[in-house]
Amino acid sequence: MANITLFSQIISNLDRSVFNKLVKEHGSDKHQKGYNSWTHLVAMLFCQFAKSQSLRDISNGLRSATGNLNHLGVQSAPSKSSISYQNKHRGWELFRDLYYALLQRLGQQAGFKQVKFKIKSKIFLLDSTTISLCLSVFDWAKYKTAKGAVKMHTLLDYDGNLPAYVNITDGKTADNKGAYDIPLVRGSVIVADRFYNDFHLLNVWDSNSVYFVVRHKENLRFDTVKELELPQNRHPHLLKDEIISLSAQTSKAKYKGKLRRISIWSDEHQCAVEVITNNLKWCANTISELYKSRWQVEIFFREIKQLLHIKSFIGTSPNAVWVQIWTALITILVLKALRAMAKHDWHLSNLMAFIRLNLFVKIDLQLWLDRPFEPPPKPHPQYIQGILFKN
């Protein structure tokens, strides 16, 4: 039996020295008013793991831990006014940089690696999701006439299905506009939907030696340069494979090179899906499978919205919203790292639910991850209560 709680053991996976270095770089503990950055992080992670619905829930929840707070590196439970103040004033960039630092360390675990494609290129999946907000409360998040929102533009690493880059903007920012700042890895491939069929953006990627597989719009105007042969008696879902050049003057001015166009039959939607790519060498089936893998980013968005606390917010300022989103991303990263450590085949939803129920239970984390349903060991005979009455 462990002497510290499950939550304390989970928090211990975060490298405190790395966090302290980031705190120093950002100057996040200036004017802290007795509520330092580490306590702020622990409070917001508790908000995510316990799915706390208010500042009062966070404060009371941590207060109920009493003597276990010192194992979390926290001296005392913060008041709701302290959490509110720091969510508004402590820069969200600290939590963003912590996420990327943890991704470098925890994201390298063997359990994160997926083996599906034989290509050597690093695979990234690009998409965005809209998080709705009440415009009367979040008046800065203008989206539609009577609706507010922020948009999370996400570049998902295919290995581990974790964001390699996130850009949070207002809800009005178009998907392709939010993608211009994504970091580009030479020789990698970006898979995206038709909202990223922006030829200026595709030219930027191509100029940086980045491959892309993007669904093209129905009104694409092109000339066929060469039609390629389809594999015989294999992959019947492949309908067409051809080399094309753009014919519209505006498109041609933005992207002058040749493209490859592949038509794929979708059994799920009972229609043909056309994609374009700047890779002229990969086999057509590899490109079709790459586009199918784009669904993983939709699964990721569903996971964070269902499992984590980002559909309602405990603060109304932009900084508070950003802090909550970034701590949600830190939580999903830690969750996936825990699942990679476990011998038990956890579903992410079950793992999150079980952690939530056992946050302050004192049990060995690794043992619990490996054998969650194993009954506790029998007590030593000397501790078994004797029979008080006999017939």
N, C-alpha and C positions, 0 to 999 in steps of 0.2 A: 504494500500500500504506500502510495506516494505521500509526502508530507506537505506538498503544495497543490493548489487547485489546478484543474485542467486549463483554465483560462491563463493562469500564471505560466504554465509550461508552454502554451501556445505563444504567449508574448515573448518568451525567452528565445524564440526562433528569430526574433528581430535583433539585428546586430546593434547594440546600444552605442558602440563606439562610432559606427558609421552615422547613426542618427545624431550624436553629439557633434560630430564634425559638420553635418549639414546645418544644425542649429547655429553653430558659430559662424558659418559662411553667410547665413541669412540674417543673423542678429535677431533671431526669433524670441530670445528670452529677455530682450530689453523691455522695460515697462510691463513685466509679466504679472505684477500685482499678486504674487504668491501662487500663481497657477502656471507652472512652467510648461514647456513644449511637450515633454514626455508625458506629463499628466494629461495634457490635451489629447495627445495621440491615443493613450490608453482609454480615455473617456469616449472618444469617437469610435474606436474599435469595439468597445463594449456596446455602443449604440448599434453597430452593425451585427455583431454576434447575437446580442439579446433582442434585436429588432425593436429597440426602444422607440416609443412613439412621441416622446416629448423630452424636454430638458429635465423635467422633474423625474421622469423614469430613469434617466442616466444617473442623476445625482443620487436618488434613493437606491438604485440598484447597486452602485459602487459602495454606498454607505452600508448596505447590508452585508458586504464582504468583511467588514470590521477588521480583525487582525490579519486578514489575508492580503490587505492592501500593500503591506511592505514587501511582499513577494512580487508584486507588480511594479515595484520601484516608485510607489505613490505614497506620500506621507499622510494625506487625508483626502476624503472624497470631496470633489469640487462642488460648490453650490451651483444652482441653475443659472444664477446671474453671472458667475465667472465663466461658465461654458459659453453662454450667450455672448459675452463681451469678447472673448478670445476668438470665437468663430467669426465675429465681425471684423476683428482687427489683426489677428495673427495671419500673415500671408499664406495663402493656399499653396504657394510655390514650394514651401518646405515639404508638404505631403506628396506633391508631384515628384520631387527629386528623390524622396525616400522610396516611392514606388519603383522608380527606375533603378535605384541602387539595389533594392531587394530582388528585382527581376534579374539582375546580373548574377546574383548569388544563388537564390532559390530556384530560378528558372533554368539552371543548368543540370538539374537532377535527371537521372536516367529515365525515370518514369514519365517525363514530359515528352520524350522524343517519339515521333510517329514515323513509321516506315511504310510508305505507300508508293511514292514516286521514285523512279530510278534516276531522275535528273539530279544534278548536283546543286542546282540553284536553290537559294533560300526562298521559301514561299511565304508571301504575305497576302492577307485577305483584307480588302478595303471596303468599308461601308460606314453608314452613320445611323444613329437612332435618335429619335426625338423624345425628350422627357417633358411632359406637360406640366405647366404651372398655372396657378390661379392668378390671372392678370391683376385683379383688385388687390392682391397681397404682394405679388412680385411685379410691381409696375414697371420695372426696368427691363423685364424679359418679354418685350413686344414680339408677337408672332402673327396673330390674326386680330381682327377687330375686337373680339371678346375672349381671346385666349392667349395665354403666355406660354413660352417654352424655351428650353435650351437644347442645343443639339450636340451630340457627342460623336465627333468624327474619329473613327477608330481604325488603326492599322494593326490587324491581328496577326501574330506570328502563328503559322500553321502548327509548329511544334509546341504543344502545350495549350494552344488556343488561348493565349494571353496577349493583351495589347502591347505591341512594341512602341506604339506612339498613340497619344490621344490629344485631340484638339477640341476644347469645349468652347462653343460659340453661342450666339443668340439663335433662336429658332429660324430666323429668316435667311441665314447664310446657306447658300446653295451647296450641295454635296461636293461638286467639283471645285468650288472656291475654297472650301475648307481643307482641300487635299494638297494645295500648293506648298504647304510648309512641312509636309511629311519628310522625314529623313530618308534618303535614297541609298540603298546598298548596292554597289556595283555587282552586276551578274545575278541579282535577285529577280524574282517575278512577282508582279502585283496582279491580283485577280480582283475584278470589280464588276459591278452591275452597270447598266446603260447610263445611269446618272453621271458617270465619270467619262462618258464618251465626249470628251472635250479635247479636240485635236491639238490645241496649244499645250494643254497639260500632258497629253501623250507624247508630244514632241520633246518636252522637258525630260520626261522619263527616258525616252529613247536616246537623247543626247547624253544622258548620264549612264548609258549602258545598262539600263534596267528593262527587263522584258515585261510585257503586260498581256493579259488576257481579259478583254473587256467586251461585254455584250453591246452590240451596236444598235443604234436607233433604226426604226423602220424606214425612215426617210433618207437613209444613207444613199448618196449618189456615187457610183463607182464604175470603173471599166475593168473587165476581166482581162488580165494579162496572160494567165495560164491556168488551166484546170488540171489539178493533180489527181492521180489515180487513188481510188479508195481501196482499202485492203479487201482481198477476195475472201468471201465466206466467213468474215469476222467483223465484229462491231457493226451490226445492221443499223444501229442508231445514228451512224454517220451518214449524212445525206449529201454533203458537198464539201470539197476542199479545193480552194482556188487562191491564186495570187492576184491581188487587185491593186489598182491605183485610184486615188480619189479624183472625181471628175468635177465636182463643184469648186469654183474658183476660190471661194472663201475658205473652204476646208483645205484645198491644195496649198494655199498660201501659208497655212499653219502647220501642215504636215506634208512634206514633199516626198517622203520615201514610200516604198511599196509595203503593202500589208498582206497578211494572210487571212482569208475569211473562211470560217468553217460553220456549216449548218448542222445542228444536232437535233434529233428528235427527242422530245421529252415525254415519256409515258405518263408522268405525273400530271402535266398540264395539257397533254394531248395537242401539242403544237411544236413547231420548229423553233429552235433558239439559235440565233446567229451571233457568233463571236468573232472579234478581230484580234490579231496578235502581230507583234513585230518579230516573232521567232519563226523563221522559215524552215527550220531543221527538225524540230520535234515531230513525232508521229501525231496524226490527227487525234487518235484516241487519248494520248497523254494530255493534249490541250483540252479535250472535252472533259476529262476527269478533273483537270485543274479547275475548270469552271464549276463543276459539280461540288467541289470542295468548298466553294464560296458559302455554302449553306452553314458551315461551321461558325461564321461570324454572326449569323442569325441566332444560332443556338446560344452563343455567348451572350448576346443581348437579352435573350429570354432568361438565361441563368441569373444575370445580375439584377434584372427587374423582379424576378420571382423570389430569389433567395435573399437579396440584400435590401437595404433601406434607402432607396433612391427615388421612389415614386412620390414620397412626401418628405418635406424637409423641416428640420427643427430650427432653422434660421432663415430669415427672409432676404438678407443682403447677398449680393453676388459672391462675395468672399465665402460666406457661410455655405452657400450651395456648392461652390467649387471644393471646399474642404470636405464636405460630406461625400461628394462623388469620388474624390481621390482616395479617401479612407475606405470607401466601398471597393475600389480597385485593389487596394492593399489587402483587404479581407479576402477577396476572391483569389488573389495570388497565394496567400497563406493557406487557404482551403485546398487549393490544388497541390501545393507542396505537401500538405499533410496526407492527401490521398495518394501521392506518389510514394510517400514513406510507408504506407500501410500494406500489409499482406492481404488484408480483407479487401474484397472487391466492392468498394464503396460507390454508391451513386452520390453525386455531389449534394443533391437535395436531402438525402438521408443523413449524410455526414453533418450538414449544417444544422439539421433538426436535432440530432443527437448531441451536438456540441451545445446548442442553446439550452437543452434540458439539463446538461451536466456542467455548466460553466464553473460553478464553485464546489464541485465534487472533487475530493482528493483521491485521485487514482492515477496510476502510471500511464502517461499519454501513449507511449509506443505500444504497451501491452493492450491498452484499450483500442487503439487503432487496428491492431492485428487480430484481436479476438474480442470483439465488442459484445458478443452474446454468450460468452462463456460464463457459467455461474461462478460466484466468488469462492475462494478456497474455504474448505471446512475449518472451523476454529479448532485450536488445540484442545484435546480432551479436558485439560485442567480448567479451561474457561467455559465448559459446557455447564449450564445450570442443572442442578440435581432435581430429582423428582421430589416434590414437597408432600404429596399425598399418595397413598397406596390403597387400593381396594382391599 
